[in-house]
């Protein structure tokens, strides 16, 4: 099992449903490498680029039974992160 953070930096400002703008997001996920599944642990959104500025939104999914379910790794970005976390080629 591997725990990993990913940083998403957006060229254009994103807007939450609440109307709050953010420019970057950090996402913590947990990967079960042998099963090729992951679950979301935490999300933090920031007013500035590269995780800087004020925290606009923060949410933990660790104790949320619905949100922290294990899900299959998808092709594309999800698979790339799994490969990186689990040191797969």
N, CA, C and O atoms as CSV, one atom per row, in Angstrom:
chain,resi,resn,atom,element,x,y,z
A,1,UNK,N,N,0.851,-1.163,0.000
A,1,UNK,CA,C,0.000,0.000,0.000
A,1,UNK,C,C,0.904,1.235,0.000
A,1,UNK,O,O,1.911,1.282,0.708
A,2,UNK,N,N,0.528,2.236,-0.807
A,2,UNK,CA,C,1.318,3.454,-0.959
A,2,UNK,C,C,0.404,4.660,-0.816
A,2,UNK,O,O,-0.708,4.683,-1.344
A,3,UNK,N,N,0.893,5.662,-0.091
A,3,UNK,CA,C,0.185,6.935,0.087
A,3,UNK,C,C,0.937,7.984,-0.729
A,3,UNK,O,O,2.157,8.099,-0.605
A,4,UNK,N,N,0.230,8.752,-1.560
A,4,UNK,CA,C,0.913,9.725,-2.416
A,4,UNK,C,C,0.078,10.987,-2.591
A,4,UNK,O,O,-1.149,10.930,-2.684
A,5,UNK,N,N,0.763,12.126,-2.634
A,5,UNK,CA,C,0.140,13.415,-2.935
A,5,UNK,C,C,0.385,13.743,-4.402
A,5,UNK,O,O,1.453,13.439,-4.934
A,6,UNK,N,N,-0.589,14.358,-5.056
A,6,UNK,CA,C,-0.433,14.879,-6.418
A,6,UNK,C,C,-0.824,16.356,-6.386
A,6,UNK,O,O,-1.785,16.738,-5.719
A,7,UNK,N,N,-0.073,17.177,-7.108
A,7,UNK,CA,C,-0.343,18.609,-7.183
A,7,UNK,C,C,-0.828,18.931,-8.588
A,7,UNK,O,O,-0.153,18.624,-9.570
A,8,UNK,N,N,-1.989,19.546,-8.682
A,8,UNK,CA,C,-2.551,19.990,-9.965
A,8,UNK,C,C,-2.517,21.508,-9.983
A,8,UNK,O,O,-3.095,22.160,-9.114
A,9,UNK,N,N,-1.841,22.065,-10.969
A,9,UNK,CA,C,-1.736,23.516,-11.109
A,9,UNK,C,C,-2.450,23.902,-12.400
A,9,UNK,O,O,-2.132,23.377,-13.467
A,10,UNK,N,N,-3.406,24.810,-12.309
A,10,UNK,CA,C,-4.253,25.157,-13.453
A,10,UNK,C,C,-3.817,26.473,-14.092
A,10,UNK,O,O,-3.542,27.447,-13.390
A,11,UNK,N,N,-3.753,26.500,-15.408
A,11,UNK,CA,C,-3.420,27.744,-16.113
A,11,UNK,C,C,-4.485,28.800,-15.877
A,11,UNK,O,O,-4.188,29.970,-15.634
A,12,UNK,N,N,-5.723,28.359,-15.954
A,12,UNK,CA,C,-6.846,29.273,-15.744
A,12,UNK,C,C,-7.495,28.958,-14.399
A,12,UNK,O,O,-7.589,27.797,-14.003
A,13,UNK,N,N,-7.929,29.976,-13.721
A,13,UNK,CA,C,-8.565,29.831,-12.422
A,13,UNK,C,C,-9.811,28.965,-12.537
A,13,UNK,O,O,-10.636,29.146,-13.432
A,14,UNK,N,N,-9.927,28.025,-11.613
A,14,UNK,CA,C,-11.093,27.142,-11.539
A,14,UNK,C,C,-12.079,27.736,-10.533
A,14,UNK,O,O,-11.700,28.556,-9.698
A,15,UNK,N,N,-13.324,27.327,-10.614
A,15,UNK,CA,C,-14.336,27.829,-9.684
A,15,UNK,C,C,-15.075,26.659,-9.047
A,15,UNK,O,O,-15.586,25.778,-9.737
A,16,UNK,N,N,-15.120,26.668,-7.729
A,16,UNK,CA,C,-15.876,25.651,-6.988
A,16,UNK,C,C,-17.370,25.901,-7.174
A,16,UNK,O,O,-17.769,26.989,-7.588
A,17,UNK,N,N,-18.188,24.912,-6.874
A,17,UNK,CA,C,-19.651,25.079,-6.947
A,17,UNK,C,C,-20.117,26.221,-6.050
A,17,UNK,O,O,-21.118,26.877,-6.338
A,18,UNK,N,N,-19.388,26.454,-4.964
A,18,UNK,CA,C,-19.726,27.531,-4.032
A,18,UNK,C,C,-19.378,28.909,-4.595
A,18,UNK,O,O,-19.751,29.935,-4.026
A,19,UNK,N,N,-18.653,28.918,-5.732
A,19,UNK,CA,C,-18.251,30.180,-6.346
A,19,UNK,C,C,-16.842,30.611,-5.989
A,19,UNK,O,O,-16.332,31.576,-6.559
A,20,UNK,N,N,-16.196,29.913,-5.052
A,20,UNK,CA,C,-14.835,30.252,-4.653
A,20,UNK,C,C,-13.835,29.851,-5.739
A,20,UNK,O,O,-13.856,28.715,-6.213
A,21,UNK,N,N,-12.954,30.785,-6.137
A,21,UNK,CA,C,-11.953,30.478,-7.154
A,21,UNK,C,C,-10.722,29.787,-6.541
A,21,UNK,O,O,-10.381,30.029,-5.383
A,22,UNK,N,N,-10.069,28.935,-7.323
A,22,UNK,CA,C,-8.809,28.325,-6.897
A,22,UNK,C,C,-7.923,28.108,-8.119
A,22,UNK,O,O,-8.406,27.938,-9.239
A,23,UNK,N,N,-6.603,28.117,-7.872
A,23,UNK,CA,C,-5.635,27.987,-8.964
A,23,UNK,C,C,-4.830,26.702,-8.908
A,23,UNK,O,O,-4.187,26.332,-9.891
A,24,UNK,N,N,-4.857,26.013,-7.769
A,24,UNK,CA,C,-4.145,24.741,-7.666
A,24,UNK,C,C,-4.845,23.850,-6.651
A,24,UNK,O,O,-5.635,24.304,-5.823
A,25,UNK,N,N,-4.526,22.567,-6.746
A,25,UNK,CA,C,-5.177,21.566,-5.895
A,25,UNK,C,C,-4.161,20.490,-5.530
A,25,UNK,O,O,-3.394,20.036,-6.379
A,26,UNK,N,N,-4.161,20.088,-4.266
A,26,UNK,CA,C,-3.364,18.946,-3.814
A,26,UNK,C,C,-4.334,17.822,-3.468
A,26,UNK,O,O,-5.331,18.033,-2.777
A,27,UNK,N,N,-4.025,16.636,-3.956
A,27,UNK,CA,C,-4.886,15.476,-3.719
A,27,UNK,C,C,-4.041,14.354,-3.121
A,27,UNK,O,O,-3.019,13.966,-3.687
A,28,UNK,N,N,-4.476,13.837,-1.975
A,28,UNK,CA,C,-3.804,12.715,-1.346
A,28,UNK,C,C,-4.612,11.461,-1.632
A,28,UNK,O,O,-5.812,11.407,-1.362
A,29,UNK,N,N,-3.944,10.455,-2.180
A,29,UNK,CA,C,-4.599,9.185,-2.493
A,29,UNK,C,C,-3.793,8.040,-1.910
A,29,UNK,O,O,-2.590,8.158,-1.674
A,30,UNK,N,N,-4.473,6.941,-1.685
A,30,UNK,CA,C,-3.838,5.733,-1.203
A,30,UNK,C,C,-4.010,4.672,-2.286
A,30,UNK,O,O,-5.110,4.475,-2.803
A,31,UNK,N,N,-2.922,3.994,-2.624
A,31,UNK,CA,C,-2.931,2.990,-3.689
A,31,UNK,C,C,-2.635,1.613,-3.116
A,31,UNK,O,O,-1.699,1.437,-2.336
A,32,UNK,N,N,-3.448,0.639,-3.514
A,32,UNK,CA,C,-3.168,-0.753,-3.205
A,32,UNK,C,C,-2.587,-1.326,-4.498
A,32,UNK,O,O,-3.318,-1.693,-5.418
A,33,UNK,N,N,-1.271,-1.391,-4.544
A,33,UNK,CA,C,-0.562,-1.687,-5.785
A,33,UNK,C,C,-0.906,-3.041,-6.388
A,33,UNK,O,O,-1.108,-3.139,-7.599
A,34,UNK,N,N,-0.976,-4.075,-5.577
A,34,UNK,CA,C,-1.232,-5.418,-6.107
A,34,UNK,C,C,-2.630,-5.571,-6.680
A,34,UNK,O,O,-2.846,-6.362,-7.599
A,35,UNK,N,N,-3.578,-4.818,-6.143
A,35,UNK,CA,C,-4.966,-4.897,-6.609
A,35,UNK,C,C,-5.283,-3.878,-7.696
A,35,UNK,O,O,-6.343,-3.944,-8.319
A,36,UNK,N,N,-4.363,-2.928,-7.930
A,36,UNK,CA,C,-4.527,-1.842,-8.904
A,36,UNK,C,C,-5.812,-1.037,-8.624
A,36,UNK,O,O,-6.637,-0.810,-9.508
A,37,UNK,N,N,-5.940,-0.615,-7.346
A,37,UNK,CA,C,-7.061,0.219,-6.912
A,37,UNK,C,C,-6.523,1.389,-6.097
A,37,UNK,O,O,-5.392,1.361,-5.610
A,38,UNK,N,N,-7.365,2.425,-5.957
A,38,UNK,CA,C,-6.976,3.586,-5.157
A,38,UNK,C,C,-8.201,4.118,-4.428
A,38,UNK,O,O,-9.340,3.788,-4.758
A,39,UNK,N,N,-7.932,4.961,-3.414
A,39,UNK,CA,C,-9.015,5.671,-2.752
A,39,UNK,C,C,-8.525,7.070,-2.386
A,39,UNK,O,O,-7.345,7.291,-2.116
A,40,UNK,N,N,-9.444,7.975,-2.388
A,40,UNK,CA,C,-9.172,9.378,-2.090
A,40,UNK,C,C,-9.095,9.563,-0.574
A,40,UNK,O,O,-9.940,9.062,0.168
A,41,UNK,N,N,-8.076,10.285,-0.131
A,41,UNK,CA,C,-7.892,10.544,1.296
A,41,UNK,C,C,-8.195,11.997,1.639
A,41,UNK,O,O,-8.943,12.272,2.577
A,42,UNK,N,N,-7.611,12.937,0.874
A,42,UNK,CA,C,-7.772,14.354,1.208
A,42,UNK,C,C,-7.612,15.216,-0.041
A,42,UNK,O,O,-6.849,14.874,-0.944
A,43,UNK,N,N,-8.336,16.335,-0.088
A,43,UNK,CA,C,-8.228,17.327,-1.158
A,43,UNK,C,C,-8.072,18.703,-0.512
A,43,UNK,O,O,-8.799,19.051,0.419
A,44,UNK,N,N,-7.116,19.477,-1.021
A,44,UNK,CA,C,-6.932,20.861,-0.582
A,44,UNK,C,C,-6.838,21.730,-1.829
A,44,UNK,O,O,-6.086,21.403,-2.747
A,45,UNK,N,N,-7.583,22.826,-1.879
A,45,UNK,CA,C,-7.546,23.750,-3.016
A,45,UNK,C,C,-7.015,25.093,-2.546
A,45,UNK,O,O,-7.357,25.561,-1.460
A,46,UNK,N,N,-6.164,25.716,-3.382
A,46,UNK,CA,C,-5.438,26.920,-3.007
A,46,UNK,C,C,-5.727,28.075,-3.958
A,46,UNK,O,O,-5.975,27.880,-5.148
A,47,UNK,N,N,-5.690,29.282,-3.398
A,47,UNK,CA,C,-5.935,30.483,-4.206
A,47,UNK,C,C,-4.785,30.754,-5.173
A,47,UNK,O,O,-5.006,31.326,-6.241
A,48,UNK,N,N,-3.568,30.356,-4.822
A,48,UNK,CA,C,-2.399,30.603,-5.663
A,48,UNK,C,C,-1.967,29.373,-6.438
A,48,UNK,O,O,-2.513,28.282,-6.266
A,49,UNK,N,N,-0.974,29.571,-7.296
A,49,UNK,CA,C,-0.425,28.470,-8.085
A,49,UNK,C,C,0.529,27.625,-7.254
A,49,UNK,O,O,1.111,28.108,-6.282
A,50,UNK,N,N,0.685,26.374,-7.636
A,50,UNK,CA,C,1.623,25.432,-7.042
A,50,UNK,C,C,1.422,25.257,-5.527
A,50,UNK,O,O,2.390,25.125,-4.778
A,51,UNK,N,N,0.177,25.256,-5.095
A,51,UNK,CA,C,-0.145,25.038,-3.686
A,51,UNK,C,C,0.166,26.212,-2.783
A,51,UNK,O,O,0.388,26.041,-1.585
A,52,UNK,N,N,0.182,27.410,-3.358
A,52,UNK,CA,C,0.484,28.607,-2.570
A,52,UNK,C,C,-0.794,29.407,-2.299
A,52,UNK,O,O,-1.867,29.094,-2.814
A,53,UNK,N,N,-0.646,30.433,-1.488
A,53,UNK,CA,C,-1.785,31.291,-1.173
A,53,UNK,C,C,-2.648,30.690,-0.084
A,53,UNK,O,O,-2.221,29.807,0.660
A,54,UNK,N,N,-3.859,31.182,-0.007
A,54,UNK,CA,C,-4.786,30.721,1.023
A,54,UNK,C,C,-5.438,29.399,0.633
A,54,UNK,O,O,-5.635,29.111,-0.547
A,55,UNK,N,N,-5.768,28.603,1.643
A,55,UNK,CA,C,-6.532,27.376,1.412
A,55,UNK,C,C,-7.980,27.793,1.204
A,55,UNK,O,O,-8.608,28.352,2.102
A,56,UNK,N,N,-8.506,27.518,0.017
A,56,UNK,CA,C,-9.875,27.880,-0.337
A,56,UNK,C,C,-10.846,26.802,0.142
A,56,UNK,O,O,-11.970,27.088,0.556
A,57,UNK,N,N,-10.380,25.556,0.072
A,57,UNK,CA,C,-11.236,24.423,0.451
A,57,UNK,C,C,-10.342,23.283,0.915
A,57,UNK,O,O,-9.264,23.056,0.366
A,58,UNK,N,N,-10.807,22.571,1.934
A,58,UNK,CA,C,-10.080,21.412,2.436
A,58,UNK,C,C,-11.108,20.369,2.845
A,58,UNK,O,O,-12.079,20.678,3.536
A,59,UNK,N,N,-10.889,19.126,2.413
A,59,UNK,CA,C,-11.817,18.067,2.785
A,59,UNK,C,C,-11.074,16.757,2.956
A,59,UNK,O,O,-10.238,16.389,2.130
A,60,UNK,N,N,-11.387,16.058,4.035
A,60,UNK,CA,C,-10.827,14.742,4.291
A,60,UNK,C,C,-11.895,13.700,4.001
A,60,UNK,O,O,-13.051,13.850,4.398
A,61,UNK,N,N,-11.498,12.648,3.307
A,61,UNK,CA,C,-12.422,11.563,2.954
A,61,UNK,C,C,-12.121,10.286,3.736
A,61,UNK,O,O,-12.782,9.266,3.539
A,62,UNK,N,N,-11.139,10.341,4.610
A,62,UNK,CA,C,-10.675,9.142,5.297
A,62,UNK,C,C,-11.782,8.422,6.057
A,62,UNK,O,O,-11.846,7.192,6.043
A,63,UNK,N,N,-12.648,9.173,6.714
A,63,UNK,CA,C,-13.704,8.547,7.509
A,63,UNK,C,C,-15.067,8.592,6.825
A,63,UNK,O,O,-16.084,8.276,7.444
A,64,UNK,N,N,-15.090,8.982,5.555
A,64,UNK,CA,C,-16.323,9.025,4.777
A,64,UNK,C,C,-16.460,7.696,4.047
A,64,UNK,O,O,-15.692,7.414,3.128
A,65,UNK,N,N,-17.414,6.890,4.439
A,65,UNK,CA,C,-17.536,5.550,3.857
A,65,UNK,C,C,-17.832,5.580,2.363
A,65,UNK,O,O,-17.352,4.723,1.622
A,66,UNK,N,N,-18.605,6.540,1.919
A,66,UNK,CA,C,-18.952,6.607,0.488
A,66,UNK,C,C,-17.775,7.110,-0.348
A,66,UNK,O,O,-17.464,6.523,-1.385
A,67,UNK,N,N,-17.130,8.164,0.078
A,67,UNK,CA,C,-16.065,8.786,-0.710
A,67,UNK,C,C,-14.738,8.027,-0.668
A,67,UNK,O,O,-13.944,8.131,-1.603
A,68,UNK,N,N,-14.485,7.270,0.393
A,68,UNK,CA,C,-13.191,6.603,0.514
A,68,UNK,C,C,-13.203,5.162,0.018
A,68,UNK,O,O,-12.328,4.375,0.381
A,69,UNK,N,N,-14.174,4.813,-0.799
A,69,UNK,CA,C,-14.228,3.467,-1.357
A,69,UNK,C,C,-13.063,3.251,-2.323
A,69,UNK,O,O,-12.612,4.178,-2.996
A,70,UNK,N,N,-12.598,2.029,-2.374
A,70,UNK,CA,C,-11.550,1.662,-3.324
A,70,UNK,C,C,-12.148,1.625,-4.727
A,70,UNK,O,O,-13.225,1.067,-4.933
A,71,UNK,N,N,-11.441,2.222,-5.693
A,71,UNK,CA,C,-11.901,2.225,-7.081
A,71,UNK,C,C,-10.782,1.735,-7.992
A,71,UNK,O,O,-9.599,1.901,-7.695
A,72,UNK,N,N,-11.176,1.137,-9.092
A,72,UNK,CA,C,-10.212,0.653,-10.073
A,72,UNK,C,C,-9.437,1.831,-10.672
A,72,UNK,O,O,-9.970,2.932,-10.812
A,73,UNK,N,N,-8.192,1.585,-11.017
A,73,UNK,CA,C,-7.357,2.590,-11.674
A,73,UNK,C,C,-7.810,2.716,-13.123
A,73,UNK,O,O,-7.974,1.710,-13.814
A,74,UNK,N,N,-8.011,3.940,-13.584
A,74,UNK,CA,C,-8.419,4.196,-14.965
A,74,UNK,C,C,-7.207,4.445,-15.849
A,74,UNK,O,O,-6.162,4.890,-15.377
A,75,UNK,N,N,-7.358,4.152,-17.136
A,75,UNK,CA,C,-6.304,4.458,-18.094
A,75,UNK,C,C,-6.100,5.962,-18.147
A,75,UNK,O,O,-7.026,6.723,-17.867
A,76,UNK,N,N,-4.919,6.392,-18.496
A,76,UNK,CA,C,-4.632,7.830,-18.596
A,76,UNK,C,C,-3.955,8.334,-17.345
A,76,UNK,O,O,-3.051,7.691,-16.812
A,77,UNK,N,N,-4.400,9.503,-16.871
A,77,UNK,CA,C,-3.785,10.139,-15.710
A,77,UNK,C,C,-3.805,9.287,-14.470
A,77,UNK,O,O,-2.822,9.238,-13.731
A,78,UNK,N,N,-4.924,8.605,-14.228
A,78,UNK,CA,C,-5.023,7.740,-13.055
A,78,UNK,C,C,-4.019,6.608,-13.094
A,78,UNK,O,O,-3.419,6.264,-12.076
A,79,UNK,N,N,-3.838,6.031,-14.266
A,79,UNK,CA,C,-2.879,4.939,-14.408
A,79,UNK,C,C,-1.450,5.451,-14.272
A,79,UNK,O,O,-0.602,4.769,-13.696
A,80,UNK,N,N,-1.175,6.642,-14.794
A,80,UNK,CA,C,0.165,7.228,-14.690
A,80,UNK,C,C,0.544,7.447,-13.229
A,80,UNK,O,O,1.671,7.159,-12.827
A,81,UNK,N,N,-0.403,7.960,-12.431
A,81,UNK,CA,C,-0.133,8.174,-11.007
A,81,UNK,C,C,0.066,6.849,-10.287
A,81,UNK,O,O,0.941,6.742,-9.428
A,82,UNK,N,N,-0.732,5.836,-10.621
A,82,UNK,CA,C,-0.577,4.505,-10.024
A,82,UNK,C,C,0.807,3.937,-10.339
A,82,UNK,O,O,1.476,3.400,-9.455
A,83,UNK,N,N,1.234,4.054,-11.593
A,83,UNK,CA,C,2.555,3.562,-11.989
A,83,UNK,C,C,3.658,4.260,-11.211
A,83,UNK,O,O,4.620,3.620,-10.786
A,84,UNK,N,N,3.526,5.559,-11.023
A,84,UNK,CA,C,4.513,6.324,-10.286
A,84,UNK,C,C,4.523,5.904,-8.812
A,84,UNK,O,O,5.587,5.669,-8.238
A,85,UNK,N,N,3.352,5.814,-8.211
A,85,UNK,CA,C,3.248,5.455,-6.789
A,85,UNK,C,C,3.752,4.039,-6.523
A,85,UNK,O,O,4.413,3.784,-5.516
A,86,UNK,N,N,3.437,3.136,-7.423
A,86,UNK,CA,C,3.750,1.712,-7.217
A,86,UNK,C,C,5.030,1.285,-7.938
A,86,UNK,O,O,5.380,0.105,-7.949
A,87,UNK,N,N,5.723,2.255,-8.538
A,87,UNK,CA,C,6.989,1.989,-9.242
A,87,UNK,C,C,6.833,0.894,-10.309
A,87,UNK,O,O,7.589,-0.076,-10.357
A,88,UNK,N,N,5.819,1.096,-11.162
A,88,UNK,CA,C,5.553,0.167,-12.266
A,88,UNK,C,C,6.021,0.809,-13.565
A,88,UNK,O,O,6.034,2.035,-13.681
A,89,UNK,N,N,6.406,-0.008,-14.543
A,89,UNK,CA,C,6.827,0.502,-15.858
A,89,UNK,C,C,5.664,0.756,-16.764
A,89,UNK,O,O,5.851,1.186,-17.902
